[in-house]
Amino acid sequence: MRAWNRWLEEHRGQDSHERAAEVSTLPKTLVGQVQRIALLSQPGASSAQANQARTLMTSVSDQMPPTLRGWLTMQLEWHATLEHLQARHANTLDQIQDLERQRDQLEEKLQALTDIERSINLRKQEVRQ
């Protein structure tokens, strides 16, 4: 909803009377659908919500003024980019955790080898004495 209100504010400024007029002439049903798209595509929305917004956007985009359509499209693209970055971040975190597990395993093996070497050296000393 904030996204819709932000768009309205941006387009109700003194230099954008045309856009404000476009919004005031939109049918109420379209305004409701646009508000729903804006709500479903705002930051923090789930993938399912963003997909709903994309579906709704497809069904009503031809009824929207070009500036509004462009702005909502940008919102949806931003959401898709954010999802992509979050997925990459999650994958990176998984890779880091895998590397940390491998490091821990290697440290354990190194410790075991160090213990074996120490034991061998002690036996050698015992044999020499």
C-alpha positions in Angstrom: 0.0 0.0 0.0 2.9 2.3 0.8 4.2 1.7 -2.7 0.9 2.8 -4.2 0.8 5.9 -2.0 4.4 6.7 -2.9 3.6 6.5 -6.6 0.6 8.8 -6.1 2.7 11.3 -4.2 5.4 11.2 -6.8 2.8 11.8 -9.5 0.7 14.4 -7.8 3.6 17.0 -7.6 3.2 20.4 -9.1 5.1 19.4 -12.3 3.0 16.3 -12.9 -0.6 17.4 -13.3 -1.1 15.1 -16.3 -0.2 12.1 -14.3 -2.4 13.1 -11.4 -5.2 13.5 -13.9 -4.5 10.0 -15.3 -4.8 8.6 -11.8 -8.0 10.5 -11.0 -9.7 9.1 -14.1 -8.8 5.4 -13.4 -11.8 3.2 -12.7 -12.1 2.3 -9.0 -11.8 -1.4 -9.8 -8.5 -0.7 -11.5 -7.3 1.4 -8.6 -8.1 -1.5 -6.3 -6.1 -3.9 -8.5 -3.2 -1.5 -8.7 -3.2 -1.1 -5.0 -3.2 -4.9 -4.6 -0.3 -5.2 -7.1 1.7 -2.5 -5.2 1.0 -4.3 -1.9 1.9 -7.7 -3.2 5.2 -6.5 -4.8 6.5 -4.3 -1.9 9.7 -5.2 -0.1 9.4 -8.2 2.1 6.7 -9.8 0.0 7.0 -13.5 -0.5 7.6 -15.2 -3.8 4.0 -16.3 -4.0 2.8 -12.8 -3.4 5.1 -11.4 -6.1 3.9 -14.1 -8.5 0.3 -13.1 -7.7 1.2 -9.5 -8.4 2.8 -10.4 -11.7 -0.3 -12.4 -12.7 -2.6 -9.5 -11.8 -0.3 -7.1 -13.5 -0.5 -9.1 -16.7 -4.3 -9.1 -16.6 -4.7 -5.3 -16.1 -1.6 -3.7 -17.5 -3.2 -2.7 -20.7 -5.8 -0.6 -18.8 -3.1 1.4 -17.0 -1.5 4.7 -17.9 2.1 4.1 -19.2 3.7 5.8 -16.3 1.9 3.7 -13.7 2.5 0.5 -15.7 6.2 1.4 -15.9 6.4 2.1 -12.2 4.7 -1.2 -11.2 6.8 -3.1 -13.7 9.9 -1.6 -12.1 8.6 -2.6 -8.6 8.1 -6.2 -9.8 11.6 -6.3 -11.4 13.1 -4.9 -8.2 11.4 -7.7 -6.3 12.6 -10.4 -8.7 16.2 -9.0 -8.5 16.0 -9.0 -4.7 14.8 -12.6 -4.7 17.7 -13.6 -7.0 20.2 -11.8 -4.7 18.7 -13.5 -1.6 19.0 -16.9 -3.3 22.6 -16.2 -4.3 23.3 -15.0 -0.7 21.7 -18.2 0.7 23.8 -20.4 -1.7 26.9 -18.5 -0.7 26.2 -19.0 3.0 25.6 -22.8 2.3 28.9 -22.9 0.5 30.7 -21.2 3.3 29.2 -23.6 5.8 30.3 -26.6 3.7 33.8 -25.2 3.5 33.8 -24.6 7.3 32.7 -28.3 7.8 35.5 -29.5 5.5 38.0 -27.3 7.3 36.9 -28.8 10.6 37.2 -32.3 9.3 40.7 -31.6 7.9 41.7 -30.1 11.3 40.5 -33.3 13.0 42.5 -35.4 10.6 45.6 -33.2 11.0 45.2 -33.5 14.8 45.0 -37.3 14.5 48.1 -37.4 12.3 49.9 -35.1 14.7 49.0 -37.5 17.6 50.2 -40.5 15.6 53.5 -38.7 14.8 54.0 -37.8 18.4 53.3 -41.4 19.4 55.8 -42.7 16.9 58.4 -40.3 18.1 57.9 -41.3 21.7 58.3 -45.0 20.8 61.5 -44.2 18.9 62.9 -42.4 22.0 61.9 -45.4 24.1 63.6 -47.8 21.7 66.8 -45.7 21.7 67.0 -45.7 25.5 
